[in-house]
Amino acid sequence: MEKKVEQARKPKPGNGKGKAKATGNEVVDLAISSAILDECERSFLAAQEKVAKASKSFYSDTGLMALLCRHDRVLWLVNVTTPGERQHYAFALLLELFRHLPPNWTVGLLYDIACQLHRSMIKHGILSEFLPRLSFAVSVFHAYGHQWPCQLVYHPRKRIGFGLTNGEGCERFWSALQALIPSLRVSGFHRRLFVIDCRLDHLDTKSLMRLALWIARQYKGCRKRLSVANAGLHNSGVPVSELLMEWKAQITTQTQKSPRQSKNLADKAVAEVMLERDMLDEIMVNIKALESQRAQVHKGGEEARQQLDIQIEKLHISSAQTKARLKVMEKALGVAGKKQLSDLKGNPYLRARMNAHVLRTRIRAKVVEFKFERTKLERVYR
């Protein structure tokens, strides 16, 4: 699997002489931009494959990676033989899982850096045959280390199909294996595998004995939370359809790319305003032409007059919308309604004004993200 991943990640030869440069929009199938995903990558050591977590000078095996079911029972383990955590281990576990599942099953994957795994699969076409059957989410306690737009998309509480599964079974599993670390560091290869296998068998036996009580406890907790949630929805007095619509609008707004500062930003804004003004002038000319045609219609042409009235009404609506957009754009530029915009191109003051507006927008977006992230904490001590 390591060789397959490396082969898939190799840059494809281009037609030009120079090297192709990656752009921020190269991943077009994801709901969030590459810039946000890059920030998530810098937040987690697990996402940085080149960062060494253990020395290869003393240990041939530097760790373990496990795949657990939602009941926290170990399905497969792989030996980590590289200094850092690489994505090909996760891909190897996924491939083994799909080999044992019916071809029509969908899998929900909870992983600390699921956003990075999702991006790699789309960008490089790794395990592309299984991608339509995968739904990605970030483990609950790790989700808060991700950027807010990433949380909106990959938090399991905000995704359909994951319920109250938290995805932190691996952390509990590592806690059960911690006592073996000192002795296994100096053990031989086969002795290490034998001890880990015995420990897994013991943990599976204990888990099986408590599985019925665990399911009953989870079911009781789910029913309680469901009743509280339904009561909250009922008391709010807002239809569920409207809440879903507002939630989708929030995701769309807060996952869109933030504006960037640029030397040509003011000139672009001026050009857009000039284009809107030209569109408005064209609409007004069309309205006058249609009104002139309507005045020339004879008394017997009621049907033709009605058709013209409909067209004129549509143009008036379009005119009102264009005027509203134009007013907002001119306010952002800080110009009067009839000012000659062509004189403002290259204006240093206007360039500084537009860049300051972009900077304020980015700061405000960050503050909003921070407030949303702190909402749950603030509810606790209010």
WOTA-V515906 format. One record per residue. N is the residue number from 1. RES is the residue in three letters. OMEGA is omega in whole degrees, -180 to 180 (* if undefined). D_LAST is the distance of its C-alpha to the last C-alpha in Angstrom with 2 decimals. Layout:
N|RES|OMEGA|D_LAST + N|RES|OMEGA|D_LAST
This chain:
1|MET|180|50.53 + 2|GLU|180|50.11 + 3|LYS|179|53.30 + 4|LYS|-180|52.29 + 5|VAL|179|48.99 + 6|GLU|179|50.81 + 7|GLN|-180|53.45 + 8|ALA|-177|50.95 + 9|ARG|-180|49.18 + 10|LYS|179|52.45 + 11|PRO|180|52.68 + 12|LYS|-179|55.13 + 13|PRO|180|58.16 + 14|GLY|180|58.11 + 15|ASN|-178|61.03 + 16|GLY|-179|60.64 + 17|LYS|-178|61.88 + 18|GLY|179|58.58 + 19|LYS|180|55.58 + 20|ALA|179|53.08 + 21|LYS|179|49.75 + 22|ALA|179|46.53 + 23|THR|-180|44.45 + 24|GLY|-176|40.75 + 25|ASN|-174|41.50 + 26|GLU|177|43.64 + 27|VAL|-172|41.17 + 28|VAL|-175|41.23 + 29|ASP|180|40.27 + 30|LEU|-177|36.68 + 31|ALA|180|33.73 + 32|ILE|-174|32.55 + 33|SER|179|34.71 + 34|SER|179|36.42 + 35|ALA|177|34.66 + 36|ILE|180|31.25 + 37|LEU|177|32.94 + 38|ASP|177|34.54 + 39|GLU|176|31.22 + 40|CYS|-180|30.02 + 41|GLU|180|33.34 + 42|ARG|-177|32.90 + 43|SER|-174|29.49 + 44|PHE|176|31.04 + 45|LEU|-179|34.10 + 46|ALA|-179|35.00 + 47|ALA|-179|35.57 + 48|GLN|-171|37.88 + 49|GLU|-177|41.06 + 50|LYS|179|43.02 + 51|VAL|-177|40.69 + 52|ALA|176|42.28 + 53|LYS|-180|40.16 + 54|ALA|-177|43.20 + 55|SER|175|46.72 + 56|LYS|-179|49.59 + 57|SER|-175|52.04 + 58|PHE|-175|51.36 + 59|TYR|176|49.96 + 60|SER|176|51.39 + 61|ASP|-174|48.31 + 62|THR|180|45.06 + 63|GLY|179|42.60 + 64|LEU|169|41.89 + 65|MET|-174|40.20 + 66|ALA|172|39.46 + 67|LEU|-177|39.02 + 68|LEU|173|37.17 + 69|CYS|-176|36.82 + 70|ARG|175|33.57 + 71|HIS|177|34.44 + 72|ASP|175|34.37 + 73|ARG|-175|38.14 + 74|VAL|176|40.08 + 75|LEU|179|42.43 + 76|TRP|174|43.99 + 77|LEU|173|43.86 + 78|VAL|175|45.40 + 79|ASN|174|46.49 + 80|VAL|-176|45.06 + 81|THR|179|48.07 + 82|THR|-180|46.76 + 83|PRO|180|44.88 + 84|GLY|179|41.89 + 85|GLU|-177|40.21 + 86|ARG|-177|42.23 + 87|GLN|-176|41.57 + 88|HIS|175|44.94 + 89|TYR|178|43.75 + 90|ALA|179|41.11 + 91|PHE|179|43.80 + 92|ALA|178|46.22 + 93|LEU|178|43.83 + 94|LEU|179|43.16 + 95|LEU|179|46.90 + 96|GLU|179|47.60 + 97|LEU|-177|44.99 + 98|PHE|176|46.46 + 99|ARG|-177|49.93 + 100|HIS|-179|48.97 + 101|LEU|174|47.25 + 102|PRO|-175|48.91 + 103|PRO|-179|49.30 + 104|ASN|-179|47.14 + 105|TRP|174|43.97 + 106|THR|-176|40.78 + 107|VAL|172|38.71 + 108|GLY|-175|35.00 + 109|LEU|175|34.64 + 110|LEU|-175|31.47 + 111|TYR|-178|32.04 + 112|ASP|-179|30.12 + 113|ILE|-179|31.99 + 114|ALA|180|32.94 + 115|CYS|179|32.81 + 116|GLN|179|35.58 + 117|LEU|178|37.61 + 118|HIS|180|37.43 + 119|ARG|-180|38.58 + 120|SER|-179|41.47 + 121|MET|180|42.68 + 122|ILE|-174|42.81 + 123|LYS|-174|44.12 + 124|HIS|179|46.82 + 125|GLY|-180|47.54 + 126|ILE|-178|46.85 + 127|LEU|-176|47.05 + 128|SER|-180|47.13 + 129|GLU|-180|48.70 + 130|PHE|-175|45.51 + 131|LEU|179|43.00 + 132|PRO|-178|43.01 + 133|ARG|-178|42.14 + 134|LEU|172|39.11 + 135|SER|-172|35.48 + 136|PHE|173|33.37 + 137|ALA|179|29.76 + 138|VAL|179|27.96 + 139|SER|-168|26.71 + 140|VAL|-174|23.00 + 141|PHE|176|22.06 + 142|HIS|-176|24.54 + 143|ALA|-176|23.42 + 144|TYR|173|20.60 + 145|GLY|179|23.43 + 146|HIS|177|25.13 + 147|GLN|-176|24.92 + 148|TRP|176|22.64 + 149|PRO|177|25.75 + 150|CYS|177|26.92 + 151|GLN|180|23.71 + 152|LEU|-175|24.17 + 153|VAL|-169|27.67 + 154|TYR|178|27.69 + 155|HIS|-176|24.37 + 156|PRO|178|25.52 + 157|ARG|-179|22.63 + 158|LYS|180|23.87 + 159|ARG|180|27.53 + 160|ILE|174|29.69 + 161|GLY|-176|31.45 + 162|PHE|177|29.21 + 163|GLY|179|27.08 + 164|LEU|176|24.76 + 165|THR|-175|27.18 + 166|ASN|177|25.44 + 167|GLY|-179|28.63 + 168|GLU|178|27.94 + 169|GLY|179|31.00 + 170|CYS|179|32.90 + 171|GLU|177|30.45 + 172|ARG|178|30.98 + 173|PHE|179|34.68 + 174|TRP|178|34.90 + 175|SER|179|33.21 + 176|ALA|-179|36.04 + 177|LEU|-173|38.65 + 178|GLN|-177|37.53 + 179|ALA|-178|39.89 + 180|LEU|-172|42.85 + 181|ILE|-177|42.33 + 182|PRO|-177|44.38 + 183|SER|-177|47.35 + 184|LEU|177|47.46 + 185|ARG|-178|47.57 + 186|VAL|-180|51.06 + 187|SER|174|52.20 + 188|GLY|-175|54.72 + 189|PHE|-176|53.86 + 190|HIS|177|55.02 + 191|ARG|179|53.70 + 192|ARG|179|50.23 + 193|LEU|-179|50.35 + 194|PHE|-179|51.68 + 195|VAL|179|48.95 + 196|ILE|180|46.18 + 197|ASP|178|47.91 + 198|CYS|179|48.13 + 199|ARG|178|44.47 + 200|LEU|179|43.56 + 201|ASP|178|45.86 + 202|HIS|-180|44.22 + 203|LEU|178|40.68 + 204|ASP|179|41.88 + 205|THR|178|43.51 + 206|LYS|-180|40.40 + 207|SER|-179|38.31 + 208|LEU|180|40.92 + 209|MET|-177|40.90 + 210|ARG|-172|37.14 + 211|LEU|-179|37.00 + 212|ALA|178|37.29 + 213|LEU|180|34.47 + 214|TRP|180|32.29 + 215|ILE|179|33.04 + 216|ALA|180|32.44 + 217|ARG|179|29.02 + 218|GLN|-180|28.05 + 219|TYR|179|29.50 + 220|LYS|179|27.63 + 221|GLY|179|24.28 + 222|CYS|179|25.26 + 223|ARG|-180|26.27 + 224|LYS|-180|23.02 + 225|ARG|179|20.97 + 226|LEU|180|23.60 + 227|SER|178|23.36 + 228|VAL|-180|19.57 + 229|ALA|179|20.12 + 230|ASN|178|23.10 + 231|ALA|178|21.35 + 232|GLY|178|18.65 + 233|LEU|-179|21.57 + 234|HIS|-178|23.50 + 235|ASN|-179|20.89 + 236|SER|-180|20.29 + 237|GLY|180|23.93 + 238|VAL|179|24.63 + 239|PRO|-180|27.55 + 240|VAL|180|27.04 + 241|SER|179|29.83 + 242|GLU|177|28.07 + 243|LEU|178|24.84 + 244|LEU|179|27.09 + 245|MET|179|28.92 + 246|GLU|179|25.85 + 247|TRP|178|24.70 + 248|LYS|178|28.20 + 249|ALA|178|28.19 + 250|GLN|179|25.00 + 251|ILE|-180|26.64 + 252|THR|-177|29.84 + 253|THR|-172|28.31 + 254|GLN|175|26.17 + 255|THR|179|28.90 + 256|GLN|-176|31.71 + 257|LYS|177|33.27 + 258|SER|178|32.10 + 259|PRO|-179|34.91 + 260|ARG|176|36.93 + 261|GLN|-177|38.76 + 262|SER|177|42.52 + 263|LYS|-176|45.69 + 264|ASN|-175|46.75 + 265|LEU|-180|43.44 + 266|ALA|180|44.62 + 267|ASP|178|48.01 + 268|LYS|179|46.46 + 269|ALA|178|44.28 + 270|VAL|180|47.43 + 271|ALA|179|49.39 + 272|GLU|178|46.77 + 273|VAL|178|46.84 + 274|MET|178|50.63 + 275|LEU|178|50.64 + 276|GLU|178|48.38 + 277|ARG|178|50.72 + 278|ASP|178|53.71 + 279|MET|180|52.12 + 280|LEU|178|51.46 + 281|ASP|180|55.07 + 282|GLU|178|56.36 + 283|ILE|-179|54.41 + 284|MET|177|55.79 + 285|VAL|179|59.32 + 286|ASN|179|58.97 + 287|ILE|179|57.80 + 288|LYS|180|60.84 + 289|ALA|180|63.15 + 290|LEU|178|61.90 + 291|GLU|177|62.16 + 292|SER|177|65.70 + 293|GLN|-179|66.55 + 294|ARG|-180|65.15 + 295|ALA|-178|67.38 + 296|GLN|-180|70.40 + 297|VAL|-179|69.81 + 298|HIS|-178|72.47 + 299|LYS|-178|71.75 + 300|GLY|-177|72.48 + 301|GLY|-179|69.88 + 302|GLU|-178|66.85 + 303|GLU|179|65.49 + 304|ALA|179|65.75 + 305|ARG|179|64.10 + 306|GLN|178|61.15 + 307|GLN|179|60.73 + 308|LEU|178|60.78 + 309|ASP|179|58.22 + 310|ILE|180|55.83 + 311|GLN|179|56.34 + 312|ILE|179|55.89 + 313|GLU|178|52.63 + 314|LYS|180|51.26 + 315|LEU|177|52.30 + 316|HIS|177|50.64 + 317|ILE|178|47.32 + 318|SER|178|47.79 + 319|SER|180|48.66 + 320|ALA|179|45.50 + 321|GLN|179|43.34 + 322|THR|178|45.31 + 323|LYS|179|44.98 + 324|ALA|178|41.19 + 325|ARG|-178|41.06 + 326|LEU|179|43.58 + 327|LYS|179|41.62 + 328|VAL|-179|38.51 + 329|MET|179|40.72 + 330|GLU|177|42.64 + 331|LYS|177|39.51 + 332|ALA|178|38.34 + 333|LEU|-177|41.82 + 334|GLY|-178|41.94 + 335|VAL|177|45.42 + 336|ALA|-174|47.20 + 337|GLY|-174|48.18 + 338|LYS|-177|51.87 + 339|LYS|178|51.84 + 340|GLN|-176|54.07 + 341|LEU|-178|51.68 + 342|SER|180|54.48 + 343|ASP|-176|54.63 + 344|LEU|-180|51.02 + 345|LYS|-179|51.65 + 346|GLY|-180|51.37 + 347|ASN|-177|49.72 + 348|PRO|178|47.83 + 349|TYR|-179|45.48 + 350|LEU|178|44.51 + 351|ARG|179|44.03 + 352|ALA|180|41.67 + 353|ARG|-178|39.78 + 354|MET|178|39.33 + 355|ASN|176|38.27 + 356|ALA|177|35.71 + 357|HIS|178|34.38 + 358|VAL|180|34.16 + 359|LEU|178|32.37 + 360|ARG|179|29.78 + 361|THR|-180|29.34 + 362|ARG|179|28.81 + 363|ILE|180|26.28 + 364|ARG|179|24.32 + 365|ALA|179|24.49 + 366|LYS|179|23.18 + 367|VAL|179|20.18 + 368|VAL|178|19.44 + 369|GLU|-179|19.90 + 370|PHE|180|17.58 + 371|LYS|178|14.74 + 372|PHE|-180|15.46 + 373|GLU|-178|15.59 + 374|ARG|-175|12.17 + 375|THR|-177|10.52 + 376|LYS|179|10.29 + 377|LEU|-179|9.03 + 378|GLU|179|6.11 + 379|ARG|-175|5.38 + 380|VAL|-175|5.83 + 381|TYR|176|3.82 + 382|ARG|*|0.00
